[in-house]
Protein backbone atom coordinates (compact mmCIF):
# COMPACT_ATOMS: atom_id res chain seq x y z
CA UNK A 1 0.00 0.00 0.00
CA UNK A 2 1.10 3.53 -0.62
CA UNK A 3 2.11 5.24 2.60
CA UNK A 4 0.12 8.43 2.02
CA UNK A 5 -3.02 6.44 1.26
CA UNK A 6 -2.60 4.29 4.38
CA UNK A 7 -2.06 7.46 6.41
CA UNK A 8 -5.13 9.12 4.85
CA UNK A 9 -7.29 6.05 5.53
CA UNK A 10 -6.09 5.83 9.12
CA UNK A 11 -6.63 9.53 9.87
CA UNK A 12 -10.06 9.42 8.20
CA UNK A 13 -11.09 6.42 10.30
CA UNK A 14 -9.94 8.07 13.52
CA UNK A 15 -11.78 11.33 12.78
CA UNK A 16 -14.91 9.41 11.75
CA UNK A 17 -14.87 7.32 14.90
CA UNK A 18 -14.39 10.32 17.19
CA UNK A 19 -17.46 11.96 15.62
CA UNK A 20 -19.47 8.73 15.71
CA UNK A 21 -18.54 7.81 19.28
CA UNK A 22 -19.34 11.24 20.71
CA UNK A 23 -22.67 11.62 18.92
CA UNK A 24 -23.75 8.02 19.53
CA UNK A 25 -22.97 8.21 23.26
CA UNK A 26 -24.58 11.65 23.73
CA UNK A 27 -27.56 11.42 21.36
CA UNK A 28 -27.86 7.75 20.38
CA UNK A 29 -27.50 8.63 16.70
CA UNK A 30 -24.85 8.28 14.01
CA UNK A 31 -25.26 11.32 11.76
CA UNK A 32 -26.02 10.72 8.09
CA UNK A 33 -23.68 13.56 7.11
CA UNK A 34 -20.79 11.67 8.73
CA UNK A 35 -21.48 8.36 7.01
CA UNK A 36 -22.19 10.02 3.66
CA UNK A 37 -19.21 12.38 3.85
CA UNK A 38 -16.73 9.77 4.93
CA UNK A 39 -18.27 7.27 2.51
CA UNK A 40 -17.36 9.64 -0.31
CA UNK A 41 -13.84 10.02 1.11
CA UNK A 42 -13.46 6.23 1.35
CA UNK A 43 -14.63 5.75 -2.25
CA UNK A 44 -12.04 8.32 -3.34
CA UNK A 45 -9.32 6.54 -1.37
CA UNK A 46 -10.38 3.21 -2.87
CA UNK A 47 -10.14 4.71 -6.37
CA UNK A 48 -6.62 5.94 -5.52
CA UNK A 49 -5.70 2.51 -4.17
CA UNK A 50 -7.93 -0.23 -5.60
CA UNK A 51 -8.39 -3.47 -3.71
CA UNK A 52 -7.36 -6.75 -5.29
CA UNK A 53 -9.56 -7.63 -7.11
CA UNK A 54 -10.81 -4.08 -7.69
CA UNK A 55 -14.46 -4.93 -6.96
CA UNK A 56 -13.81 -6.58 -3.56
CA UNK A 57 -14.29 -3.40 -1.51
CA UNK A 58 -17.58 -2.55 -3.24
CA UNK A 59 -18.83 -6.12 -2.84
CA UNK A 60 -17.96 -5.96 0.87
CA UNK A 61 -19.92 -2.71 1.21
CA UNK A 62 -23.02 -4.10 -0.51
CA UNK A 63 -23.00 -7.44 1.34
CA UNK A 64 -22.44 -5.69 4.67
CA UNK A 65 -25.22 -3.19 4.07
CA UNK A 66 -27.79 -5.72 2.88
CA UNK A 67 -26.91 -8.30 5.53
CA UNK A 68 -26.97 -5.85 8.43
CA UNK A 69 -30.11 -4.10 7.12
CA UNK A 70 -31.83 -7.48 7.32
CA UNK A 71 -30.50 -7.94 10.87
CA UNK A 72 -31.80 -4.48 11.76
CA UNK A 73 -35.25 -5.29 10.40
CA UNK A 74 -35.30 -8.71 12.05
CA UNK A 75 -34.19 -7.25 15.41
CA UNK A 76 -36.79 -4.48 15.15
CA UNK A 77 -34.20 -1.74 15.25
CA UNK A 78 -31.91 -3.11 17.95
CA UNK A 79 -29.15 -2.55 15.42
CA UNK A 80 -29.74 0.98 14.21
CA UNK A 81 -29.61 2.28 10.66
CA UNK A 82 -26.58 4.42 11.48
CA UNK A 83 -24.68 1.34 12.65
CA UNK A 84 -25.58 -0.44 9.40
CA UNK A 85 -24.43 2.49 7.23
CA UNK A 86 -21.25 2.95 9.29
CA UNK A 87 -20.21 -0.67 8.92
CA UNK A 88 -21.06 -0.60 5.21
CA UNK A 89 -18.76 2.35 4.48
CA UNK A 90 -15.99 0.88 6.64
CA UNK A 91 -16.29 -2.32 4.57
CA UNK A 92 -14.96 -0.24 1.66
CA UNK A 93 -11.61 -0.04 3.44
CA UNK A 94 -11.56 -3.49 5.00
CA UNK A 95 -12.86 -5.57 2.11
CA UNK A 96 -14.59 -8.93 2.22
CA UNK A 97 -11.72 -10.68 3.97
CA UNK A 98 -11.70 -8.42 7.06
CA UNK A 99 -15.15 -6.87 7.57
CA UNK A 100 -16.44 -9.94 9.41
CA UNK A 101 -13.47 -9.78 11.79
CA UNK A 102 -14.35 -6.17 12.56
CA UNK A 103 -18.00 -7.04 13.19
CA UNK A 104 -17.10 -9.94 15.50
CA UNK A 105 -14.62 -7.78 17.43
CA UNK A 106 -17.21 -4.99 17.71
CA UNK A 107 -19.82 -7.37 19.10
CA UNK A 108 -17.28 -8.94 21.47
CA UNK A 109 -16.31 -5.53 22.85
CA UNK A 110 -19.99 -4.63 23.33
CA UNK A 111 -20.73 -7.92 25.10
CA UNK A 112 -17.75 -7.54 27.44
CA UNK A 113 -18.87 -4.00 28.28
CA UNK A 114 -22.47 -5.10 28.84
CA UNK A 115 -21.36 -7.89 31.20
CA UNK A 116 -19.09 -5.49 33.11
CA UNK A 117 -21.91 -2.97 33.32
CA UNK A 118 -24.30 -5.62 34.61
CA UNK A 119 -21.89 -6.86 37.27
CA UNK A 120 -20.16 -3.63 38.36
CA UNK A 121 -22.94 -1.10 37.90
CA UNK A 122 -25.99 -3.34 38.40
CA UNK A 123 -27.50 -2.08 35.14
CA UNK A 124 -30.20 -4.15 33.43
CA UNK A 125 -29.05 -6.42 30.61
CA UNK A 126 -31.70 -5.16 28.22
CA UNK A 127 -30.66 -1.50 28.49
CA UNK A 128 -29.70 0.02 25.12
CA UNK A 129 -26.03 0.61 24.38
CA UNK A 130 -24.67 2.93 21.73
CA UNK A 131 -22.93 0.54 19.32
CA UNK A 132 -20.84 3.16 17.47
CA UNK A 133 -17.95 3.19 19.97
CA UNK A 134 -17.76 -0.60 19.83
CA UNK A 135 -17.71 -0.51 16.04
CA UNK A 136 -14.78 1.90 16.38
CA UNK A 137 -12.93 -0.53 18.65
CA UNK A 138 -13.50 -3.53 16.37
CA UNK A 139 -12.61 -1.70 13.17
CA UNK A 140 -9.50 -0.02 14.58
CA UNK A 141 -8.18 -3.35 15.91
CA UNK A 142 -8.84 -4.95 12.52
CA UNK A 143 -7.32 -1.99 10.66
CA UNK A 144 -4.19 -2.06 12.81
CA UNK A 145 -3.68 -5.77 12.07
CA UNK A 146 -3.98 -5.01 8.34
CA UNK A 147 -1.34 -2.28 8.62
CA UNK A 148 1.00 -4.48 10.63
CA UNK A 149 0.91 -7.39 8.16
Backbone bond lengths (Angstrom), bond angles and torsions (degrees), N, CA, C in turn:
res aa  C-N    CA-C-N  psi(-1)  N-CA   C-N-CA  omega(-1)  CA-C   N-CA-C  phi
1 X - - - 1.454 - - 1.524 110.10 -
2 X 1.297 115.64 146.87 1.448 119.98 175.62 1.523 109.35 -71.46
3 X 1.325 115.89 136.89 1.452 120.79 -175.72 1.525 112.70 -60.58
4 X 1.326 118.25 -42.71 1.468 119.49 -177.72 1.518 111.06 -67.39
5 X 1.318 116.96 -32.23 1.464 119.55 178.74 1.528 110.09 -72.12
6 X 1.321 116.88 -43.53 1.474 120.40 176.00 1.525 110.03 -57.76
7 X 1.330 115.88 -45.73 1.460 120.72 -179.99 1.521 110.15 -61.86
8 X 1.327 117.59 -44.86 1.468 121.75 179.63 1.524 111.49 -62.51
9 X 1.323 117.15 -42.24 1.462 120.98 178.25 1.529 110.89 -63.64
10 X 1.320 115.91 -44.02 1.465 120.74 -178.75 1.530 111.23 -64.26
11 X 1.318 117.04 -48.11 1.467 120.76 179.28 1.529 110.60 -62.54
12 X 1.325 117.09 -41.87 1.465 120.98 178.59 1.526 111.08 -61.38
13 X 1.318 116.65 -43.82 1.474 119.95 178.29 1.520 111.12 -61.57
14 X 1.317 117.14 -44.52 1.464 120.69 -178.08 1.531 110.45 -63.46
15 X 1.319 117.41 -46.27 1.471 120.34 179.07 1.527 110.05 -62.26
16 X 1.326 116.82 -45.97 1.465 120.77 178.36 1.516 110.90 -57.05
17 X 1.316 117.35 -46.11 1.462 119.78 -175.79 1.526 113.41 -72.86
18 X 1.311 118.15 -26.30 1.468 119.70 172.42 1.526 109.16 -66.28
19 X 1.324 116.67 -47.88 1.474 121.08 178.86 1.523 110.44 -59.80
20 X 1.317 116.08 -49.29 1.470 121.57 -177.09 1.525 110.94 -62.82
21 X 1.311 117.46 -46.46 1.471 120.28 -176.94 1.523 111.36 -63.22
22 X 1.313 116.66 -45.88 1.469 119.84 -179.25 1.526 111.30 -63.29
23 X 1.329 117.29 -49.00 1.466 119.15 -177.33 1.520 112.09 -69.65
24 X 1.331 117.47 -35.03 1.466 119.52 -179.75 1.529 110.77 -70.47
25 X 1.317 117.88 -39.60 1.468 120.57 178.21 1.526 110.74 -68.17
26 X 1.328 117.33 -45.18 1.469 120.98 -176.33 1.527 113.74 -75.52
27 X 1.344 116.63 -41.48 1.467 119.76 -170.15 1.523 114.55 -122.12
28 X 1.331 116.50 -1.31 1.471 121.59 -178.34 1.532 111.97 57.90
29 X 1.321 115.66 41.97 1.463 120.44 178.93 1.531 109.15 -147.75
30 X 1.316 115.58 145.08 1.459 121.37 171.30 1.522 105.25 -109.51
31 X 1.339 116.83 114.38 1.465 119.50 -171.81 1.533 112.89 -64.14
32 X 1.328 114.59 138.18 1.467 120.45 177.38 1.518 111.70 -61.09
33 X 1.343 117.06 -36.51 1.462 119.38 -179.45 1.527 111.38 -61.83
34 X 1.333 116.61 -31.87 1.469 119.73 179.49 1.529 110.69 -72.41
35 X 1.336 116.37 -46.37 1.468 117.65 -179.27 1.527 111.28 -68.52
36 X 1.317 117.26 -39.22 1.465 119.76 178.57 1.525 111.00 -67.59
37 X 1.322 116.69 -48.24 1.465 120.61 -178.45 1.516 112.88 -61.23
38 X 1.322 115.69 -48.22 1.460 118.56 -179.95 1.524 111.27 -73.66
39 X 1.324 117.39 -27.27 1.462 120.26 173.84 1.516 110.85 -60.55
40 X 1.322 116.21 -42.11 1.468 120.98 177.47 1.526 110.35 -64.93
41 X 1.328 116.21 -42.74 1.473 120.29 177.31 1.529 110.06 -60.29
42 X 1.327 117.42 -44.61 1.463 120.95 -178.02 1.525 111.82 -66.33
43 X 1.329 117.30 -36.70 1.477 119.88 175.30 1.526 109.20 -62.58
44 X 1.332 116.69 -44.62 1.464 120.19 177.97 1.518 112.54 -60.39
45 X 1.328 116.56 -41.64 1.467 119.86 178.28 1.522 111.28 -67.14
46 X 1.325 116.65 -35.74 1.470 120.69 177.43 1.521 111.27 -68.61
47 X 1.326 117.63 -33.42 1.465 120.41 176.06 1.535 108.99 -67.28
48 X 1.337 116.29 -40.46 1.469 120.94 179.04 1.523 111.48 -67.83
49 X 1.321 116.94 -31.50 1.456 121.21 179.93 1.530 108.82 -137.85
50 X 1.325 117.05 85.99 1.466 120.21 -176.70 1.528 111.84 -64.22
51 X 1.333 114.35 148.76 1.462 118.78 174.64 1.526 108.05 -77.03
52 X 1.321 115.67 172.04 1.461 120.15 -179.67 1.511 109.03 -121.68
53 X 1.302 120.62 110.20 1.465 128.36 -1.52 1.528 110.86 -70.73
54 X 1.309 116.50 163.06 1.467 122.39 -172.21 1.523 112.84 -58.12
55 X 1.302 118.95 -30.35 1.464 122.83 -174.46 1.526 113.06 -86.27
56 X 1.329 118.47 -6.62 1.463 121.63 -175.26 1.522 112.79 -58.39
57 X 1.315 117.48 -44.91 1.471 120.95 -177.80 1.524 111.30 -63.86
58 X 1.314 116.74 -39.57 1.473 120.67 -178.86 1.526 110.66 -72.30
59 X 1.335 116.27 -36.67 1.463 120.39 174.79 1.528 110.16 -63.15
60 X 1.324 116.93 -42.92 1.469 121.35 178.48 1.522 110.51 -60.00
61 X 1.333 116.72 -41.90 1.460 120.55 -179.87 1.530 110.77 -63.39
62 X 1.326 117.10 -46.37 1.467 120.77 -177.65 1.526 111.00 -66.69
63 X 1.316 117.57 -46.56 1.472 120.90 -179.87 1.523 110.44 -62.25
64 X 1.321 116.79 -43.17 1.463 120.65 179.65 1.524 110.48 -62.87
65 X 1.318 116.75 -46.80 1.464 119.77 -178.69 1.526 111.50 -62.31
66 X 1.318 117.24 -50.55 1.467 120.64 -177.42 1.529 110.62 -64.46
67 X 1.324 116.62 -45.93 1.466 120.17 -179.18 1.518 112.59 -61.77
68 X 1.326 116.97 -46.16 1.462 119.63 -178.25 1.525 112.19 -76.17
69 X 1.334 117.93 -27.44 1.476 119.73 173.75 1.521 109.56 -64.00
70 X 1.325 116.78 -39.73 1.466 120.32 176.23 1.531 111.33 -64.99
71 X 1.337 116.70 -40.21 1.475 120.12 175.83 1.521 110.05 -62.12
72 X 1.324 116.92 -42.03 1.462 120.92 179.46 1.528 111.47 -61.98
73 X 1.312 116.48 -42.94 1.465 120.24 178.73 1.523 110.39 -66.47
74 X 1.326 115.63 -45.84 1.467 120.87 -179.09 1.533 111.34 -62.53
75 X 1.334 116.98 -37.21 1.467 120.92 -177.82 1.522 112.41 -86.93
76 X 1.315 116.36 4.69 1.465 122.83 -179.78 1.524 112.11 56.62
77 X 1.318 114.93 44.36 1.454 120.73 173.81 1.513 115.96 87.65
78 X 1.337 117.98 6.46 1.465 118.89 177.55 1.535 110.10 -61.86
79 X 1.313 116.19 -35.53 1.453 121.64 170.05 1.519 105.67 -99.47
80 X 1.319 116.66 115.00 1.455 120.48 -172.75 1.522 113.53 -76.49
81 X 1.318 115.67 162.50 1.451 121.46 178.90 1.521 112.94 -62.10
82 X 1.327 116.83 -34.41 1.467 120.16 177.27 1.518 111.73 -64.42
83 X 1.333 116.36 -39.52 1.471 120.73 177.34 1.527 110.43 -62.96
84 X 1.330 115.90 -41.75 1.467 121.34 179.52 1.527 109.93 -62.09
85 X 1.333 117.04 -49.40 1.464 120.90 -178.90 1.527 111.36 -64.95
86 X 1.334 117.15 -39.45 1.458 120.97 179.21 1.526 110.98 -61.10
87 X 1.324 116.72 -48.80 1.462 119.33 -179.76 1.528 111.74 -66.21
88 X 1.321 117.23 -32.39 1.463 120.10 178.20 1.527 111.42 -65.40
89 X 1.338 117.64 -43.82 1.469 118.08 -179.25 1.528 111.26 -71.97
90 X 1.325 116.71 -32.54 1.468 119.68 177.42 1.529 110.27 -67.36
91 X 1.332 116.59 -30.56 1.467 120.75 177.31 1.527 111.56 -59.69
92 X 1.336 116.77 -26.17 1.468 120.12 175.67 1.527 111.61 -59.43
93 X 1.316 117.06 -36.25 1.464 120.54 -179.73 1.524 112.00 -85.07
94 X 1.331 116.17 -36.58 1.464 119.56 -174.05 1.523 113.12 -83.97
95 X 1.317 117.75 -32.71 1.455 120.26 -178.35 1.520 112.57 79.06
96 X 1.322 114.90 175.66 1.468 119.85 -175.81 1.520 112.68 -66.98
97 X 1.315 117.56 -28.35 1.466 119.64 -176.19 1.526 113.46 -75.43
98 X 1.342 118.55 -20.75 1.463 119.74 -174.11 1.527 115.37 -120.94
99 X 1.318 119.45 -13.81 1.462 119.77 -175.69 1.529 110.98 -64.02
100 X 1.322 117.83 -36.78 1.465 119.36 179.87 1.530 110.70 -65.89
101 X 1.328 117.21 -37.38 1.471 120.10 175.65 1.521 110.53 -58.92
102 X 1.324 116.11 -43.92 1.463 120.56 -179.79 1.527 111.26 -63.57
103 X 1.322 116.70 -40.83 1.471 120.23 179.58 1.523 110.67 -66.10
104 X 1.321 117.19 -43.83 1.471 120.61 179.06 1.525 110.59 -63.64
105 X 1.326 117.95 -43.54 1.466 120.53 178.19 1.526 111.56 -64.52
106 X 1.329 117.06 -37.62 1.470 121.17 178.08 1.528 110.35 -62.78
107 X 1.313 115.61 -46.99 1.477 120.14 179.62 1.521 111.08 -64.95
108 X 1.325 116.91 -40.21 1.468 120.80 178.63 1.525 110.84 -61.75
109 X 1.319 117.02 -45.11 1.472 120.70 178.38 1.525 110.69 -61.30
110 X 1.330 117.10 -42.06 1.470 120.76 179.43 1.526 111.37 -65.32
111 X 1.313 117.44 -40.57 1.470 121.40 179.63 1.522 110.67 -65.85
112 X 1.324 117.12 -43.95 1.473 120.65 178.26 1.530 109.93 -60.33
113 X 1.326 116.66 -44.27 1.462 120.36 178.73 1.525 111.21 -63.90
114 X 1.318 117.32 -42.63 1.472 120.74 -179.85 1.526 111.10 -63.59
115 X 1.310 117.66 -39.89 1.477 121.15 177.63 1.526 109.71 -65.63
116 X 1.327 117.00 -45.79 1.468 120.57 178.20 1.524 110.24 -59.40
117 X 1.306 115.85 -44.59 1.470 120.89 -179.49 1.519 111.50 -62.78
118 X 1.302 116.16 -38.18 1.474 121.25 179.01 1.526 110.43 -66.80
119 X 1.313 116.29 -45.05 1.466 120.69 -176.81 1.528 111.50 -76.01
120 X 1.328 117.72 -51.94 1.464 121.73 -172.65 1.523 113.11 -78.74
121 X 1.329 116.68 -37.96 1.460 119.16 -174.09 1.520 113.25 -108.14
122 X 1.322 116.80 0.17 1.474 122.02 179.58 1.525 112.73 55.94
123 X 1.320 116.45 35.28 1.463 121.43 178.22 1.527 108.95 -84.67
124 X 1.331 117.48 150.01 1.465 119.41 178.51 1.536 111.74 -67.55
125 X 1.314 115.48 146.87 1.461 121.67 -178.28 1.522 111.14 -64.68
126 X 1.308 117.61 -34.47 1.455 120.59 -174.66 1.535 114.03 -85.69
127 X 1.314 117.59 7.95 1.459 120.30 178.04 1.532 110.03 -71.63
128 X 1.336 116.45 137.20 1.463 121.41 -178.41 1.526 111.33 -64.11
129 X 1.330 114.54 142.65 1.457 121.59 174.58 1.526 108.44 -121.37
130 X 1.319 117.29 139.41 1.463 118.13 172.02 1.532 108.23 -70.32
131 X 1.323 117.19 124.16 1.461 121.35 -174.17 1.529 112.43 -87.22
132 X 1.331 118.15 -18.49 1.464 121.67 -178.59 1.524 114.81 -52.41
133 X 1.344 118.81 -47.85 1.464 118.63 179.45 1.528 113.33 -62.72
134 X 1.319 116.88 -31.22 1.464 120.16 179.20 1.526 110.84 -75.71
135 X 1.331 116.30 -33.26 1.461 119.68 172.30 1.526 108.90 -61.50
136 X 1.321 116.39 -42.71 1.473 120.77 178.49 1.525 110.80 -58.12
137 X 1.324 116.87 -45.37 1.469 120.79 -179.95 1.529 110.43 -61.32
138 X 1.323 116.62 -50.74 1.463 120.60 -177.56 1.516 113.04 -62.48
139 X 1.329 116.28 -42.56 1.466 119.88 -178.37 1.527 110.70 -70.54
140 X 1.324 117.61 -42.35 1.468 118.93 -178.93 1.519 112.14 -66.64
141 X 1.326 117.92 -35.02 1.478 119.91 174.50 1.525 109.30 -64.56
142 X 1.321 116.46 -46.85 1.467 120.44 179.60 1.535 110.73 -62.10
143 X 1.332 116.76 -45.43 1.452 121.35 -179.58 1.528 111.09 -61.09
144 X 1.333 116.82 -41.32 1.467 119.15 -179.77 1.529 110.96 -65.93
145 X 1.320 118.38 -35.10 1.470 119.12 177.10 1.527 111.20 -68.05
146 X 1.344 116.54 -33.85 1.471 119.54 176.57 1.523 109.72 -65.12
147 X 1.321 117.06 -43.82 1.472 120.46 -178.91 1.514 112.29 -66.70
148 X 1.330 116.87 -32.75 1.459 120.52 -177.18 1.520 113.88 -81.35
149 X 1.345 116.69 -12.70 1.478 118.15 -179.52 1.502 111.67 -101.31
